[in-house]
């Protein structure tokens, strides 16, 4: 089964995303892409569009639990 995008389908694609992820996350992406019959790039693109629809008023996903740094906070290194 060819999971690549059809020729010409990414003509207007002007950005490339490179990210190092944990091997387990990569395995999950591979498996889901295979199950739905698309490339990993198409899966990631769909996930990002889906994520964009789930942002709260601050532009943060509702499920995000890690602290959000504020631009006015300085990162100070201590000895």
N, CA, C and O atoms as a Tinker XYZ file with bonds, in Angstrom:
   316  protein
     1  N      0.848000   -1.184000    0.000000    73     2
     2  CA     0.000000    0.000000    0.000000    64     1     3
     3  C      0.890000    1.243000    0.000000    63     2     4     5
     4  O      1.790000    1.362000    0.832000    81     3
     5  N      0.645000    2.158000   -0.921000    73     3     6
     6  CA     1.406000    3.391000   -1.009000    64     5     7
     7  C      0.757000    4.432000   -0.123000    63     6     8     9
     8  O     -0.376000    4.846000   -0.366000    81     7
     9  N      1.483000    4.862000    0.915000    73     7    10
    10  CA     0.921000    5.821000    1.864000    64     9    11
    11  C      1.375000    7.242000    1.572000    63    10    12    13
    12  O      1.050000    8.161000    2.324000    81    11
    13  N      2.124000    7.436000    0.485000    73    11    14
    14  CA     2.577000    8.781000    0.162000    64    13    15
    15  C      1.407000    9.615000   -0.350000    63    14    16    17
    16  O      0.403000    9.084000   -0.824000    81    15
    17  N      1.561000   10.920000   -0.243000    73    15    18
    18  CA     0.559000   11.820000   -0.801000    64    17    19
    19  C      0.525000   11.656000   -2.308000    63    18    20    21
    20  O      1.522000   11.282000   -2.927000    81    19
    21  N     -0.621000   11.936000   -2.889000    73    19    22
    22  CA    -0.695000   11.864000   -4.335000    64    21    23
    23  C      0.142000   12.985000   -4.938000    63    22    24    25
    24  O      0.289000   14.051000   -4.341000    81    23
    25  N      0.683000   12.741000   -6.111000    73    23    26
    26  CA     1.549000   13.700000   -6.778000    64    25    27
    27  C      0.821000   15.037000   -6.943000    63    26    28    29
    28  O     -0.294000   15.091000   -7.460000    81    27
    29  N      1.477000   16.116000   -6.491000    73    27    30
    30  CA     0.910000   17.448000   -6.619000    64    29    31
    31  C      0.022000   17.884000   -5.473000    63    30    32    33
    32  O     -0.416000   19.034000   -5.451000    81    31
    33  N     -0.265000   17.001000   -4.512000    73    31    34
    34  CA    -1.187000   17.369000   -3.435000    64    33    35
    35  C     -0.564000   18.332000   -2.429000    63    34    36    37
    36  O     -1.289000   18.989000   -1.682000    81    35
    37  N      0.757000   18.430000   -2.394000    73    35    38
    38  CA     1.417000   19.338000   -1.455000    64    37    39
    39  C      2.024000   20.533000   -2.182000    63    38    40    41
    40  O      2.975000   21.145000   -1.695000    81    39
    41  N      1.471000   20.864000   -3.353000    73    39    42
    42  CA     2.023000   21.950000   -4.162000    64    41    43
    43  C      2.094000   23.253000   -3.384000    63    42    44    45
    44  O      3.089000   23.972000   -3.482000    81    43
    45  N      1.076000   23.568000   -2.625000    73    43    46
    46  CA     1.058000   24.825000   -1.877000    64    45    47
    47  C      1.691000   24.701000   -0.490000    63    46    48    49
    48  O      1.657000   25.654000    0.289000    81    47
    49  N      2.255000   23.563000   -0.179000    73    47    50
    50  CA     2.918000   23.387000    1.109000    64    49    51
    51  C      4.203000   24.198000    1.103000    63    50    52    53
    52  O      5.085000   23.966000    0.276000    81    51
    53  N      4.308000   25.136000    2.013000    73    51    54
    54  CA     5.475000   26.005000    2.044000    64    53    55
    55  C      6.279000   25.851000    3.326000    63    54    56    57
    56  O      7.287000   26.535000    3.503000    81    55
    57  N      5.863000   24.982000    4.209000    73    55    58
    58  CA     6.558000   24.805000    5.472000    64    57    59
    59  C      6.920000   23.344000    5.676000    63    58    60    61
    60  O      6.205000   22.438000    5.249000    81    59
    61  N      8.038000   23.145000    6.333000    73    59    62
    62  CA     8.466000   21.814000    6.708000    64    61    63
    63  C      8.627000   21.798000    8.214000    63    62    64    65
    64  O      9.201000   22.724000    8.788000    81    63
    65  N      8.132000   20.763000    8.857000    73    63    66
    66  CA     8.249000   20.639000   10.306000    64    65    67
    67  C      9.221000   19.500000   10.606000    63    66    68    69
    68  O      9.027000   18.367000   10.164000    81    67
    69  N     10.250000   19.815000   11.352000    73    67    70
    70  CA    11.181000   18.801000   11.830000    64    69    71
    71  C     11.098000   18.801000   13.343000    63    70    72    73
    72  O     11.195000   19.854000   13.973000    81    71
    73  N     10.920000   17.642000   13.926000    73    71    74
    74  CA    10.834000   17.559000   15.376000    64    73    75
    75  C     11.400000   16.233000   15.855000    63    74    76    77
    76  O     11.136000   15.185000   15.265000    81    75
    77  N     12.169000   16.284000   16.914000    73    75    78
    78  CA    12.620000   15.059000   17.558000    64    77    79
    79  C     11.559000   14.675000   18.571000    63    78    80    81
    80  O     11.190000   15.475000   19.431000    81    79
    81  N     11.071000   13.454000   18.469000    73    79    82
    82  CA    10.057000   12.970000   19.396000    64    81    83
    83  C     10.526000   11.655000   20.000000    63    82    84    85
    84  O     11.417000   10.988000   19.474000    81    83
    85  N      9.911000   11.306000   21.103000    73    83    86
    86  CA    10.222000   10.044000   21.769000    64    85    87
    87  C      9.890000    8.897000   20.800000    63    86    88    89
    88  O      8.896000    8.976000   20.078000    81    87
    89  N     10.698000    7.847000   20.774000    73    87    90
    90  CA    10.427000    6.728000   19.870000    64    89    91
    91  C      9.019000    6.149000   20.006000    63    90    92    93
    92  O      8.441000    5.715000   19.009000    81    91
    93  N      8.464000    6.133000   21.196000    73    91    94
    94  CA     7.108000    5.612000   21.387000    64    93    95
    95  C      6.082000    6.494000   20.689000    63    94    96    97
    96  O      5.138000    5.991000   20.081000    81    95
    97  N      6.266000    7.816000   20.774000    73    95    98
    98  CA     5.358000    8.736000   20.078000    64    97    99
    99  C      5.465000    8.533000   18.569000    63    98   100   101
   100  O      4.460000    8.575000   17.859000    81    99
   101  N      6.666000    8.316000   18.090000    73    99   102
   102  CA     6.878000    8.068000   16.661000    64   101   103
   103  C      6.197000    6.770000   16.229000    63   102   104   105
   104  O      5.596000    6.706000   15.156000    81   103
   105  N      6.292000    5.748000   17.059000    73   103   106
   106  CA     5.655000    4.463000   16.755000    64   105   107
   107  C      4.142000    4.627000   16.668000    63   106   108   109
   108  O      3.496000    4.066000   15.783000    81   107
   109  N      3.583000    5.402000   17.595000    73   107   110
   110  CA     2.144000    5.650000   17.577000    64   109   111
   111  C      1.747000    6.368000   16.291000    63   110   112   113
   112  O      0.762000    6.002000   15.650000    81   111
   113  N      2.513000    7.388000   15.916000    73   111   114
   114  CA     2.209000    8.119000   14.679000    64   113   115
   115  C      2.279000    7.190000   13.476000    63   114   116   117
   116  O      1.422000    7.249000   12.595000    81   115
   117  N      3.295000    6.331000   13.435000    73   115   118
   118  CA     3.420000    5.377000   12.325000    64   117   119
   119  C      2.208000    4.450000   12.266000    63   118   120   121
   120  O      1.623000    4.247000   11.202000    81   119
   121  N      1.837000    3.893000   13.415000    73   119   122
   122  CA     0.722000    2.943000   13.457000    64   121   123
   123  C     -0.605000    3.593000   13.061000    63   122   124   125
   124  O     -1.383000    3.012000   12.305000    81   123
   125  N     -0.860000    4.791000   13.572000    73   123   126
   126  CA    -2.120000    5.464000   13.247000    64   125   127
   127  C     -2.153000    5.825000   11.769000    63   126   128   129
   128  O     -3.180000    5.649000   11.113000    81   127
   129  N     -1.055000    6.322000   11.244000    73   127   130
   130  CA    -1.005000    6.667000    9.826000    64   129   131
   131  C     -1.290000    5.437000    8.960000    63   130   132   133
   132  O     -2.020000    5.525000    7.973000    81   131
   133  N     -0.721000    4.312000    9.326000    73   131   134
   134  CA    -0.970000    3.073000    8.578000    64   133   135
   135  C     -2.446000    2.690000    8.672000    63   134   136   137
   136  O     -3.070000    2.344000    7.669000    81   135
   137  N     -3.001000    2.755000    9.893000    73   135   138
   138  CA    -4.409000    2.361000   10.091000    64   137   139
   139  C     -5.379000    3.218000    9.292000    63   138   140   141
   140  O     -6.385000    2.716000    8.791000    81   139
   141  N     -5.083000    4.513000    9.171000    73   139   142
   142  CA    -6.005000    5.382000    8.433000    64   141   143
   143  C     -5.607000    5.524000    6.970000    63   142   144   145
   144  O     -6.303000    6.175000    6.190000    81   143
   145  N     -4.479000    4.911000    6.601000    73   143   146
   146  CA    -4.077000    4.861000    5.205000    64   145   147
   147  C     -3.519000    6.139000    4.628000    63   146   148   149
   148  O     -3.723000    6.442000    3.452000    81   147
   149  N     -2.800000    6.907000    5.472000    73   147   150
   150  CA    -2.183000    8.142000    4.987000    64   149   151
   151  C     -0.715000    8.166000    5.379000    63   150   152   153
   152  O     -0.254000    7.336000    6.163000    81   151
   153  N      0.008000    9.123000    4.829000    73   151   154
   154  CA     1.402000    9.297000    5.225000    64   153   155
   155  C      1.456000    9.906000    6.629000    63   154   156   157
   156  O      0.468000   10.452000    7.120000    81   155
   157  N      2.609000    9.803000    7.256000    73   155   158
   158  CA     2.765000   10.416000    8.573000    64   157   159
   159  C      2.624000   11.937000    8.453000    63   158   160   161
   160  O      2.087000   12.580000    9.354000    81   159
   161  N      3.100000   12.511000    7.355000    73   159   162
   162  CA     2.965000   13.958000    7.142000    64   161   163
   163  C      1.497000   14.361000    7.084000    63   162   164   165
   164  O      1.108000   15.363000    7.684000    81   163
   165  N      0.680000   13.596000    6.373000    73   163   166
   166  CA    -0.747000   13.906000    6.281000    64   165   167
   167  C     -1.410000   13.764000    7.646000    63   166   168   169
   168  O     -2.290000   14.551000    7.992000    81   167
   169  N     -0.994000   12.764000    8.425000    73   167   170
   170  CA    -1.545000   12.582000    9.767000    64   169   171
   171  C     -1.195000   13.771000   10.659000    63   170   172   173
   172  O     -2.063000   14.311000   11.345000    81   171
   173  N      0.069000   14.179000   10.650000    73   171   174
   174  CA     0.502000   15.300000   11.491000    64   173   175
   175  C     -0.229000   16.575000   11.080000    63   174   176   177
   176  O     -0.649000   17.348000   11.940000    81   175
   177  N     -0.384000   16.801000    9.792000    73   175   178
   178  CA    -1.103000   17.981000    9.320000    64   177   179
   179  C     -2.551000   17.962000    9.831000    63   178   180   181
   180  O     -3.050000   18.982000   10.308000    81   179
   181  N     -3.216000   16.830000    9.736000    73   179   182
   182  CA    -4.588000   16.717000   10.224000    64   181   183
   183  C     -4.655000   16.945000   11.731000    63   182   184   185
   184  O     -5.573000   17.601000   12.222000    81   183
   185  N     -3.679000   16.402000   12.466000    73   183   186
   186  CA    -3.640000   16.600000   13.918000    64   185   187
   187  C     -3.481000   18.073000   14.268000    63   186   188   189
   188  O     -4.118000   18.561000   15.201000    81   187
   189  N     -2.643000   18.778000   13.535000    73   187   190
   190  CA    -2.425000   20.194000   13.820000    64   189   191
   191  C     -3.679000   21.023000   13.527000    63   190   192   193
   192  O     -4.018000   21.928000   14.289000    81   191
   193  N     -4.356000   20.718000   12.436000    73   191   194
   194  CA    -5.615000   21.426000   12.160000    64   193   195
   195  C     -6.652000   21.117000   13.243000    63   194   196   197
   196  O     -7.376000   22.009000   13.684000    81   195
   197  N     -6.720000   19.866000   13.663000    73   195   198
   198  CA    -7.656000   19.478000   14.730000    64   197   199
   199  C     -7.311000   20.212000   16.025000    63   198   200   201
   200  O     -8.194000   20.720000   16.716000    81   199
   201  N     -6.027000   20.261000   16.342000    73   199   202
   202  CA    -5.573000   20.958000   17.541000    64   201   203
   203  C     -5.967000   22.430000   17.490000    63   202   204   205
   204  O     -6.378000   23.000000   18.501000    81   203
   205  N     -5.842000   23.039000   16.325000    73   203   206
   206  CA    -6.204000   24.445000   16.169000    64   205   207
   207  C     -7.657000   24.728000   16.487000    63   206   208   209
   208  O     -8.004000   25.852000   16.848000    81   207
   209  N     -8.509000   23.728000   16.358000    73   207   210
   210  CA    -9.930000   23.886000   16.663000    64   209   211
   211  C    -10.247000   23.665000   18.133000    63   210   212   213
   212  O    -11.392000   23.845000   18.548000    81   211
   213  N     -9.254000   23.277000   18.930000    73   211   214
   214  CA    -9.488000   22.970000   20.348000    64   213   215
   215  C     -8.830000   23.958000   21.299000    63   214   216   217
   216  O     -8.654000   23.650000   22.478000    81   215
   217  N     -8.468000   25.124000   20.818000    73   215   218
   218  CA    -7.763000   26.088000   21.659000    64   217   219
   219  C     -8.731000   26.930000   22.474000    63   218   220   221
   220  O     -9.816000   27.276000   22.008000    81   219
   221  N     -8.325000   27.255000   23.700000    73   219   222
   222  CA    -9.157000   28.113000   24.542000    64   221   223
   223  C     -8.910000   29.577000   24.179000    63   222   224   225
   224  O     -8.220000   29.864000   23.200000    81   223
   225  N     -9.461000   30.489000   24.950000    73   223   226
   226  CA    -9.346000   31.924000   24.658000    64   225   227
   227  C     -7.898000   32.409000   24.686000    63   226   228   229
   228  O     -7.567000   33.415000   24.057000    81   227
   229  N     -7.038000   31.699000   25.410000    73   227   230
   230  CA    -5.621000   32.072000   25.472000    64   229   231
   231  C     -4.801000   31.386000   24.383000    63   230   232   233
   232  O     -3.587000   31.579000   24.308000    81   231
   233  N     -5.453000   30.588000   23.538000    73   231   234
   234  CA    -4.739000   29.895000   22.477000    64   233   235
   235  C     -4.028000   28.643000   22.950000    63   234   236   237
   236  O     -3.060000   28.201000   22.330000    81   235
   237  N     -4.502000   28.070000   24.045000    73   235   238
   238  CA    -3.897000   26.880000   24.644000    64   237   239
   239  C     -4.913000   25.742000   24.587000    63   238   240   241
   240  O     -6.093000   25.962000   24.859000    81   239
   241  N     -4.476000   24.523000   24.236000    73   239   242
   242  CA    -5.405000   23.395000   24.257000    64   241   243
   243  C     -5.941000   23.174000   25.676000    63   242   244   245
   244  O     -5.194000   23.277000   26.649000    81   243
   245  N     -7.215000   22.875000   25.785000    73   243   246
   246  CA    -7.835000   22.676000   27.093000    64   245   247
   247  C     -7.173000   21.549000   27.887000    63   246   248   249
   248  O     -7.151000   21.587000   29.118000    81   247
   249  N     -6.634000   20.550000   27.190000    73   247   250
   250  CA    -6.037000   19.400000   27.868000    64   249   251
   251  C     -4.585000   19.641000   28.286000    63   250   252   253
   252  O     -3.998000   18.783000   28.946000    81   251
   253  N     -3.986000   20.781000   27.922000    73   251   254
   254  CA    -2.583000   21.050000   28.246000    64   253   255
   255  C     -2.457000   21.331000   29.732000    63   254   256   257
   256  O     -3.095000   22.248000   30.249000    81   255
   257  N     -1.623000   20.533000   30.435000    73   255   258
   258  CA    -1.519000   20.678000   31.890000    64   257   259
   259  C     -0.176000   21.237000   32.357000    63   258   260   261
   260  O     -0.039000   21.615000   33.520000    81   259
   261  N      0.810000   21.294000   31.470000    73   259   262
   262  CA     2.119000   21.842000   31.859000    64   261   263
   263  C      2.005000   23.350000   32.068000    63   262   264   265
   264  O      1.166000   24.001000   31.445000    81   263
   265  N      2.850000   23.908000   32.946000    73   263   266
   266  CA     2.820000   25.362000   33.155000    64   265   267
   267  C      3.126000   26.100000   31.850000    63   266   268   269
   268  O      3.943000   25.646000   31.049000    81   267
   269  N      2.475000   27.223000   31.649000    73   267   270
   270  CA     2.677000   28.045000   30.458000    64   269   271
   271  C      3.573000   29.215000   30.851000    63   270   272   273
   272  O      3.201000   30.014000   31.710000    81   271
   273  N      4.757000   29.326000   30.230000    73   271   274
   274  CA     5.622000   30.471000   30.559000    64   273   275
   275  C      5.024000   31.763000   30.002000    63   274   276   277
   276  O      4.407000   31.764000   28.937000    81   275
   277  N      5.208000   32.833000   30.715000    73   275   278
   278  CA     4.709000   34.130000   30.272000    64   277   279
   279  C      5.889000   34.939000   29.752000    63   278   280   281
   280  O      6.963000   34.907000   30.351000    81   279
   281  N      5.715000   35.660000   28.660000    73   279   282
   282  CA     6.828000   36.401000   28.060000    64   281   283
   283  C      7.483000   37.392000   29.008000    63   282   284   285
   284  O      8.674000   37.675000   28.878000    81   283
   285  N      6.727000   37.920000   29.953000    73   283   286
   286  CA     7.315000   38.911000   30.864000    64   285   287
   287  C      8.156000   38.270000   31.963000    63   286   288   289
   288  O      8.853000   38.978000   32.690000    81   287
   289  N      8.107000   36.950000   32.101000    73   287   290
   290  CA     8.920000   36.273000   33.109000    64   289   291
   291  C     10.316000   36.044000   32.576000    63   290   292   293
   292  O     10.491000   35.581000   31.449000    81   291
   293  N     11.307000   36.367000   33.384000    73   291   294
   294  CA    12.696000   36.149000   32.992000    64   293   295
   295  C     13.147000   34.775000   33.444000    63   294   296   297
   296  O     12.805000   34.331000   34.540000    81   295
   297  N     13.904000   34.111000   32.613000    73   295   298
   298  CA    14.488000   32.837000   32.989000    64   297   299
   299  C     15.823000   33.138000   33.661000    63   298   300   301
   300  O     16.769000   33.580000   33.008000    81   299
   301  N     15.892000   32.902000   34.939000    73   299   302
   302  CA    17.126000   33.178000   35.691000    64   301   303
   303  C     17.798000   31.873000   36.061000    63   302   304   305
   304  O     17.179000   30.957000   36.602000    81   303
   305  N     19.077000   31.816000   35.754000    73   303   306
   306  CA    19.842000   30.638000   36.141000    64   305   307
   307  C     20.462000   30.897000   37.501000    63   306   308   309
   308  O     21.035000   31.960000   37.740000    81   307
   309  N     20.345000   29.915000   38.398000    73   307   310
   310  CA    20.924000   30.059000   39.723000    64   309   311
   311  C     22.147000   29.165000   39.828000    63   310   312   313
   312  O     22.267000   28.147000   39.146000    81   311
   313  N     23.052000   29.583000   40.708000    73   311   314
   314  CA    24.297000   28.832000   40.868000    64   313   315
   315  C     24.097000   27.617000   41.700000    63   314   316
   316  O     25.045000   26.867000   41.936000    81   315
